């Protein structure tokens, strides 16, 4: 078995990563791990798994984009 993950730094307008990711989970139904669970150096980052079917990943991305668009481009 193998895993593939992408790490992303939160944009400056995101004051705190955890509430941002909580909103993604609750409203877009997309789970992304806050980097802080991996240590202090991960506090401004998020880690997403790419270990899913391409169709599922595309659907998750579409839900995130819809949430972002409905929030005026910001969440």
Secondary structure, 3 states (H helix, E strand, C coil): CCCCEEEEECCCCCCCHHHHHHHHHHHHCCCCEEHHHHCHHHCCEEEEECCCCHHHHHHHHHHHHHHHHHCCCCC
